[in-house]
Amino acid sequence: MLESKQNMKNLFRNDFCLPFGAVLLSMAVTSSWAASNDVIAVEKAQPPITVEFAPEKPHGWNIERHLVKNGLNMFAANVPAFNGQGKLLSSWNPRFGKVGERPTFIIIHGGHGVSPGNIDTAIWAVKTLDANVMVLDSYWSRGRDENWKTWTQYGANMRTLDLIAAARFVKSEGADPKKTFVIGDSQGGWTVLRAFTNHNLSGEVKSLLAGGIALYPNCYAKESFWSGLPGGGAANTDIAPPLGDYVAPVHVFTGTADTATPTSQCNVDRALKGAEKWTSFEGATHAWDTPSGGVGQPGVDGKCSRALNVYNKFAICRNNQYTDTTRNEIVAFVERHTTK
């Protein structure tokens, strides 16, 4: 095993700077395969928007304090929904006077809802790349604060439509689609994989987004091994939709000690190896980039906590080295895929 890891390390030494334990598993050319029967049914994937204001303390954390302290705008109902019925909440932070010149990131949350980690990522993107940043909500707008059961109507198809709606909005605000990227974690990472899969809405996705980053994503799909397990066969393609082949560049990051979204759920060849790049961190748990030192502050390396998910209180452990590598790779991804 050690010899195998050393061979892999040597293979990429001249091209990539990854820490020990981080293995680049694939770099694939975007496939032209078309799933003619892969259709996101818009009428099924748009639960109504019912709320116009963000909660004061979602899951007990003070969202206003974190936003104000770090110079980010408050959440407001400003993103017209995909079907035009209501507006999604978002914290939209354009670089006034140079929106079209700068990269734009749409940050999409996991099943926990908007979290301190999403705000921390937004702060990093502004500081590092002087980027326009949107933190998009999909749950508060619909009177929810979580989707811990995952495979529900609030899953990847709904979230894909919300992402398209957000990309339309930032374009209307002056963002350049050729410089617009999405970063999603957990169920947000699942959304990235779904959005860039070849389906009936792929044309609009490609016209609005240059690429996507999927951090520790869910990747269960109807055709995966897991669908054959007890209870799994009941999942249909509306709530466990196909993932891959991808129509634009995607970089996926996973951890080998992640018990929330283990890669054993995945159709590895399509969902992971089918990405332009897949990086696996040896020993990393779910959310290795959690802001353990406080939002916008240096992380406390090795600090662990447990998820609030009542169905799976999985471990979350900060890893500074893997976080730095992830963010450096995001910068490289944006530079590689930004059209001048």
LINCORMO-V965949 format. One line per field, one symbol per residue. phi: phi as a letter, one per 40 degrees, with the letter a starting at -180 (. if undefined). psi: psi as a letter, one per 40 degrees, with the letter a starting at -180 (. if undefined). burial: 1 if it has 24 or more other ideal C-beta (glycine too) atoms within 12 Angstrom, else 0. A space follows every 50 residues. Layout:
phi->???
psi->???
burial->???
This chain:
phi->.cccccccccdbdcbbbbcdgcbccaabcdcbdbccbcbccdccbbdccb bbbcccbcfgbcccccccdbgbcccacbbdcdcgbgbccabbbccdgadc cccbbbbbccccgdbdcccccccdccccbfccbbbcbbbddbgbbaaccg cbcccccdcccccdccccccccchccdcbbbbbbbfcccdcdccdcccbc bcdcdccbbciabbcfccacadccdccccdgccccbccbbccbgcccacb bbbbbcbcccbccccccdcccbcccdabbbccgcccfcbdccchdgbdcc cgcbabccdccacccbbcbccccccdccccdcccccbccc
psi->dddddddddddededigiihehhhdihihhiehhgdehhhhddefgiihe ieiiidghfeigdddddddefiiihigehhideegihiiihhgighefde diihhhhhiaeeihidddddddddddddefihhhhhiedddefieifdec gaeeadddddddddddddddddeeihdeehihhhibdddddddddeigae edddddedhdiihhhgiifhideiddeeihddeehiedegiihiiieihh hhhiiefhedgieeeigddddddeidhhhhhhehaifeehgeeiheiiih hehiaiieheeggiihhhhdddddddddddddddddehh.
burial->00000001000000000110111111110110001001010100111010 10011001101010011001011111111111000111111111100010 01111111111111111111111111001111111111111101111101 11111111111111111111101011111111111111111111111111 11011101111111111111111101100000001011111111111111 11111111111110111111111111111111011111111100110010 0000001010000111111111111111111111001100
